[in-house]
Structure formats: structure tokens, C-alpha cells
Amino acid sequence: MGTRLLVYKDRCAMQTIKGVRSAAFRGLKGLTAGSKEFYYADLTSVQFKNLGKTTGYLMFEFAGSHSESRMKDENSFIFSATYGTSKYKLLKEKMPMVHRFIQERIKEAKQAK
């Protein structure tokens, strides 16, 4: 959906992918329009909704954050795939693992303080 989620040991990063329309640049990879990082030590929680027949999300929350819409929040990673496809099956299986990993890192960061 135009954003890539990178998960590291100490943080997550959401990178917005530039839409490349020019035929001269179509093969280029790694072009980003921006990035936002969330260090686990700064997060208070992460909300999760897995794929159903619609989109899923991970919403990163920290002190002072507020959102009225998970789907429009700049701190939400939205993911989607066509129901029944291999991409759908992969996301449906892997995103709960990503969520658990992030939750564990948040807990570890809080215990280390």
C-alpha cells in the first residue's frame, strides 16, 4: 500500500515508497519518499488487526500519540492483499508473528529501564 515496514531488534521503520511512473526509472528499487522510526523503548503499545476480507494494520502508540482513524493515522502500517492469493496467505500468517515480536521487544525495553 505504498509503505514498507522494516523490523529491527531495537526499532521499526515505516518507509513510504515513491510512485515511479517514468519508464526510465521503473526498474529502480529502494526509492523512498520518507521514513518514520519507532524505537521500542518509546512505544507504549502496538494495536493489531490481521487481514480479514479487508485490510489489516499495526498501529504504533507512544506517550502523547492520538488518532481518530487507524487507517489514516501516520503511525499506522496498513497492509492488504487480494483474498485467497498467495500474498494474502503469507501476510495472514506472518503479520501476527511480527506483532508478537514487536510486543516482546516493547516489553523487554520497558523491563530494561
C-alpha positions in Angstrom: 0.0 0.0 0.0 2.9 2.3 -0.7 4.7 1.7 2.6 7.3 -0.8 3.7 7.7 -2.0 7.3 11.2 -2.7 8.4 11.6 -4.5 11.8 14.8 -4.4 13.7 16.0 -5.5 17.1 15.6 -2.0 18.7 13.1 -0.3 16.4 10.7 -0.4 13.5 10.7 1.9 10.5 8.0 2.7 8.0 9.3 3.8 4.6 7.0 5.5 2.2 7.7 4.2 -1.4 7.8 6.8 -4.1 5.5 6.1 -7.1 7.8 5.9 -10.1 5.9 6.4 -13.3 8.7 7.2 -15.7 9.7 4.2 -17.8 13.4 5.3 -17.4 13.2 4.7 -13.6 10.8 1.7 -13.3 13.5 -0.8 -12.5 15.0 1.1 -9.6 14.5 -0.3 -6.1 14.8 1.4 -2.7 13.4 4.8 -3.6 11.7 6.2 -0.6 9.8 9.4 -0.1 10.2 9.3 3.7 10.8 7.2 6.8 9.4 7.2 10.3 11.1 5.2 13.1 9.6 3.8 16.3 12.1 2.8 19.0 10.6 0.0 21.2 11.7 1.9 24.3 9.4 4.8 23.3 6.3 2.8 22.4 3.5 2.2 24.9 1.7 -0.4 22.8 1.0 -1.6 19.3 -2.5 -2.3 18.1 -3.0 -5.1 15.6 -5.8 -6.2 13.2 -5.0 -9.1 10.9 -6.3 -9.4 7.4 -9.9 -10.5 7.2 -11.6 -9.7 3.9 -10.3 -6.2 4.1 -7.1 -4.5 5.2 -5.1 -5.1 8.4 -2.9 -2.8 10.4 -0.3 -2.3 13.0 -0.7 1.0 14.9 2.2 2.2 17.0 1.3 4.1 20.1 3.5 6.2 22.4 3.1 8.9 25.0 1.2 11.8 23.5 0.0 10.0 20.4 -3.6 10.2 19.4 -5.6 9.0 16.5 -9.2 9.2 15.4 -8.8 6.8 12.5 -6.3 3.8 12.3 -6.5 3.8 8.6 -5.4 7.4 8.2 -3.0 7.7 11.1 0.6 8.4 10.3 1.7 5.9 13.0 -0.2 3.0 11.3 1.2 0.5 9.0 -1.6 -0.7 6.7 -1.3 -3.9 4.8 -3.6 -5.6 2.3 -3.8 -8.3 -0.3 -6.5 -9.8 -2.5 -8.4 -12.5 -0.6 -7.2 -16.0 -1.5 -3.9 -15.1 -3.1 -0.5 -16.3 -2.0 0.3 -12.8 -0.8 -2.8 -12.8 1.3 -2.0 -16.2 2.9 1.6 -15.0 3.6 0.5 -11.8 5.2 -2.3 -13.5 7.2 0.3 -16.0 8.6 3.3 -13.7 9.1 1.8 -10.4 10.5 0.7 -12.0 13.8 4.3 -13.1 14.3 5.5 -9.6 13.5 3.1 -8.2 16.1 4.2 -10.7 18.7 7.9 -9.9 18.0 7.2 -6.1 18.4 5.2 -6.7 21.6 8.1 -8.7 23.1 10.7 -6.0 22.2 8.5 -3.4 23.8 8.2 -5.5 27.0 12.0 -6.1 27.0 12.7 -2.4 26.5 10.4 -1.4 29.4 12.0 -4.0 31.7 15.4 -2.7 30.9 14.6 0.8 32.2 
